[in-house]
Amino acid sequence: MRILLVEDDPDLSDVAATHLRRQSHAVDPVARLGEASAALASVQYDLILLDLGLPDGDGVDWLQGRRSAGLAVPVLILTARDQVSQRIRGLDAGADDYLTKPYDLFELGARVRALGRRQIASSSVQSGAVSIDLAARRVALDGAEVRLTSREWAVLEALALRPGHLVPRSRLEDALYAFGAEVESNVLEVYVSQLRRKLGRDLIETVRGLGYRLGGTDGAGPA
C-alpha cells in the first residue's frame, strides 16, 4: 500500500516508516498538516497514519475538514492522547482506527494490514497459473511461492487491486516514488519486465501510451 505518515516526531516517524517499508509498503513521511494536504492533492494514497498534535494545527480538525471535502482514504490515528473522550472525538471526525503512543511496531503493522483488508472486496486474484493473495501479500506460480522485491510487489498490488482494468502509468509510478526510485521514462517498464520474467509474459498487458492491465483474471477480484 501507499501510505501517508503524518508525524512531527522525526525519530518516531523514521522508525515507523522503516518498519512499514520492510513489510513492502511505500511510505511518505510528512511533519505538517499543510504538507499532508499537498501530498493528498498529488498522490493517490491507500492509507493515512495521522498524529493529532501537529505544529500547524490539530489533526482531528484537519481530518474532519478532509472528510467533509470527500476524502475516502482510511485513516489510522496515532497519538499520545489516551483519554476516551479524545478517542471518541477522533473516531467521530472520521478516523477508522486509533492507536495510542507508545505503540508496538508489530501492532502497528497488524492494524495497517487490517485496514488494508477492509478495502479489498476479494483478497485473492487468479490470473492463469498465478495466484495473488493481497491480504497475505503473497504470490504463487503453479502453487509455488514466488519472492518479489518491495517495488515489484508495489506494482503488482496496484494492478491486482483492479484486475482486468487499465491502471494508468501515473498510478503505478506513484507506487514507486516512496521507495526512492528514480521515476524516469523507463523505470516502470523495468519492474513490469521483472514481474513478467518471474510470473510469465502474459500476466501483464501493455496498453500503449496509457498504462498496464492485469490480464487473464479468473473469478472475483477486488472491485
C-alpha positions as semicolon CSV with decimal commas, in nm:
position;residue;x (nm);y (nm);z (nm)
1;M;0,000;0,000;0,000
2;R;0,099;0,363;-0,049
3;I;0,084;0,520;0,299
4;L;0,095;0,886;0,404
5;L;0,254;0,915;0,751
6;V;0,178;1,247;0,923
7;E;0,409;1,259;1,227
8;D;0,619;1,551;1,355
9;D;0,849;1,347;1,582
10;P;1,139;1,268;1,345
11;D;1,263;0,966;1,539
12;L;0,920;0,806;1,567
13;S;0,843;0,886;1,204
14;D;1,167;0,725;1,087
15;V;1,117;0,410;1,296
16;A;0,755;0,363;1,184
17;A;0,834;0,431;0,818
18;T;1,129;0,191;0,820
19;H;0,921;-0,086;0,979
20;L;0,636;-0,046;0,730
21;R;0,873;-0,035;0,433
22;R;1,017;-0,366;0,547
23;Q;0,664;-0,501;0,513
24;S;0,662;-0,387;0,148
25;H;0,457;-0,071;0,200
26;A;0,552;0,256;0,033
27;V;0,559;0,533;0,294
28;D;0,568;0,912;0,252
29;P;0,650;1,080;0,585
30;V;0,546;1,444;0,640
31;A;0,561;1,654;0,957
32;R;0,286;1,912;0,900
33;L;-0,079;1,915;0,801
34;G;-0,004;2,155;0,518
35;E;0,242;1,904;0,375
36;A;-0,018;1,628;0,417
37;S;-0,276;1,828;0,222
38;A;-0,026;1,895;-0,055
39;A;0,065;1,526;-0,074
40;L;-0,302;1,423;-0,098
41;A;-0,351;1,666;-0,383
42;S;-0,086;1,495;-0,594
43;V;-0,078;1,127;-0,489
44;Q;-0,343;0,856;-0,455
45;Y;-0,293;0,702;-0,110
46;D;-0,432;0,378;0,029
47;L;-0,398;0,474;0,397
48;I;-0,318;0,774;0,618
49;L;-0,142;0,743;0,955
50;L;-0,224;1,063;1,141
51;D;-0,074;1,217;1,453
52;L;-0,300;1,471;1,622
53;G;-0,072;1,733;1,776
54;L;0,098;1,880;1,469
55;P;0,295;2,208;1,455
56;D;0,044;2,376;1,223
57;G;-0,284;2,254;1,368
58;D;-0,493;1,979;1,525
59;G;-0,518;1,653;1,336
60;V;-0,881;1,591;1,434
61;D;-0,993;1,926;1,292
62;W;-0,793;1,859;0,975
63;L;-0,943;1,513;0,937
64;Q;-1,296;1,642;0,989
65;G;-1,239;1,901;0,718
66;R;-1,096;1,647;0,477
67;R;-1,386;1,405;0,533
68;S;-1,632;1,690;0,470
69;A;-1,450;1,756;0,143
70;G;-1,496;1,394;0,036
71;L;-1,175;1,220;0,149
72;A;-1,246;0,845;0,149
73;V;-0,896;0,712;0,233
74;P;-0,886;0,506;0,557
75;V;-0,722;0,689;0,849
76;L;-0,545;0,539;1,148
77;I;-0,484;0,791;1,426
78;L;-0,154;0,763;1,613
79;T;-0,142;0,982;1,923
80;A;-0,037;1,019;2,284
81;R;-0,386;1,142;2,374
82;D;-0,517;0,840;2,561
83;Q;-0,839;0,977;2,712
84;V;-1,157;0,802;2,599
85;S;-1,311;1,138;2,507
86;Q;-1,019;1,210;2,271
87;R;-1,052;0,871;2,104
88;I;-1,424;0,925;2,056
89;R;-1,360;1,270;1,909
90;G;-1,114;1,127;1,660
91;L;-1,344;0,845;1,554
92;D;-1,639;1,083;1,523
93;A;-1,424;1,305;1,298
94;G;-1,384;1,015;1,055
95;A;-1,093;0,801;1,176
96;D;-1,117;0,429;1,103
97;D;-0,896;0,314;1,389
98;Y;-0,694;0,451;1,681
99;L;-0,355;0,351;1,824
100;T;-0,215;0,513;2,138
101;K;0,153;0,601;2,177
102;P;0,381;0,442;2,269
103;Y;0,272;0,163;2,037
104;D;0,428;-0,166;1,939
105;L;0,552;-0,164;1,578
106;F;0,414;-0,511;1,512
107;E;0,071;-0,399;1,633
108;L;0,100;-0,101;1,401
109;G;0,172;-0,339;1,115
110;A;-0,126;-0,555;1,209
111;R;-0,360;-0,252;1,222
112;V;-0,233;-0,140;0,882
113;R;-0,297;-0,486;0,733
114;A;-0,646;-0,494;0,886
115;L;-0,738;-0,158;0,733
116;G;-0,594;-0,272;0,402
117;R;-0,814;-0,583;0,404
118;R;-1,126;-0,371;0,451
119;Q;-1,061;-0,213;0,111
120;I;-1,032;-0,545;-0,070
121;A;-1,358;-0,697;-0,193
122;S;-1,179;-1,028;-0,255
123;S;-0,829;-1,082;-0,121
124;S;-0,742;-1,344;-0,383
125;V;-0,687;-1,279;-0,753
126;Q;-0,621;-1,560;-1,000
127;S;-0,457;-1,490;-1,335
128;G;-0,383;-1,811;-1,522
129;A;-0,125;-2,002;-1,320
130;V;-0,058;-1,701;-1,098
131;S;-0,235;-1,667;-0,760
132;I;-0,213;-1,332;-0,581
133;D;-0,312;-1,311;-0,213
134;L;-0,343;-0,940;-0,142
135;A;-0,417;-0,979;0,229
136;A;-0,120;-1,208;0,296
137;R;0,095;-1,024;0,040
138;R;0,197;-1,346;-0,133
139;V;0,210;-1,454;-0,496
140;A;0,245;-1,807;-0,632
141;L;0,309;-1,955;-0,976
142;D;0,167;-2,305;-1,027
143;G;0,132;-2,329;-0,649
144;A;0,495;-2,240;-0,572
145;E;0,552;-1,912;-0,387
146;V;0,750;-1,651;-0,582
147;R;0,957;-1,394;-0,395
148;L;0,917;-1,035;-0,508
149;T;1,106;-0,722;-0,411
150;S;0,914;-0,443;-0,237
151;R;0,897;-0,242;-0,559
152;E;0,784;-0,538;-0,767
153;W;0,508;-0,611;-0,516
154;A;0,400;-0,244;-0,514
155;V;0,345;-0,254;-0,892
156;L;0,175;-0,595;-0,885
157;E;-0,053;-0,493;-0,597
158;A;-0,166;-0,177;-0,779
159;L;-0,257;-0,391;-1,081
160;A;-0,422;-0,668;-0,877
161;L;-0,650;-0,422;-0,698
162;R;-0,806;-0,354;-1,041
163;P;-0,784;-0,689;-1,222
164;G;-0,880;-0,669;-1,587
165;H;-0,892;-0,288;-1,577
166;L;-0,644;-0,037;-1,714
167;V;-0,422;0,111;-1,443
168;P;-0,267;0,440;-1,558
169;R;0,108;0,480;-1,565
170;S;0,082;0,765;-1,315
171;R;-0,080;0,537;-1,054
172;L;0,189;0,273;-1,097
173;E;0,466;0,531;-1,084
174;D;0,316;0,667;-0,762
175;A;0,364;0,321;-0,615
176;L;0,739;0,355;-0,678
177;Y;0,810;0,712;-0,568
178;A;0,807;0,644;-0,194
179;F;1,073;0,375;-0,233
180;G;1,314;0,641;-0,356
181;A;1,305;0,507;-0,709
182;E;1,408;0,741;-0,986
183;V;1,084;0,752;-1,181
184;E;1,243;0,806;-1,519
185;S;1,094;0,724;-1,854
186;N;1,170;0,351;-1,836
187;V;1,175;0,262;-1,466
188;L;0,819;0,130;-1,468
189;E;0,898;-0,087;-1,769
190;V;1,192;-0,233;-1,576
191;Y;0,969;-0,357;-1,292
192;V;0,698;-0,479;-1,529
193;S;0,967;-0,673;-1,718
194;Q;1,093;-0,827;-1,392
195;L;0,739;-0,932;-1,297
196;R;0,686;-1,090;-1,638
197;R;1,016;-1,277;-1,608
198;K;0,919;-1,417;-1,267
199;L;0,547;-1,477;-1,328
200;G;0,501;-1,517;-1,703
201;R;0,491;-1,282;-2,000
202;D;0,112;-1,295;-2,034
203;L;0,043;-1,177;-1,678
204;I;0,060;-0,803;-1,755
205;E;-0,082;-0,647;-2,069
206;T;0,061;-0,321;-2,203
207;V;-0,192;-0,059;-2,311
208;R;0,040;0,151;-2,521
209;G;0,070;0,512;-2,413
210;L;-0,175;0,471;-2,125
211;G;-0,070;0,208;-1,874
212;Y;-0,098;-0,161;-1,792
213;R;-0,363;-0,422;-1,717
214;L;-0,352;-0,746;-1,520
215;G;-0,482;-0,986;-1,782
216;G;-0,639;-1,330;-1,782
217;T;-0,804;-1,294;-1,441
218;D;-1,044;-1,567;-1,334
219;G;-1,321;-1,537;-1,079
220;A;-1,392;-1,247;-0,846
221;G;-1,131;-0,988;-0,766
222;P;-1,129;-0,655;-0,589
223;A;-1,395;-0,417;-0,714
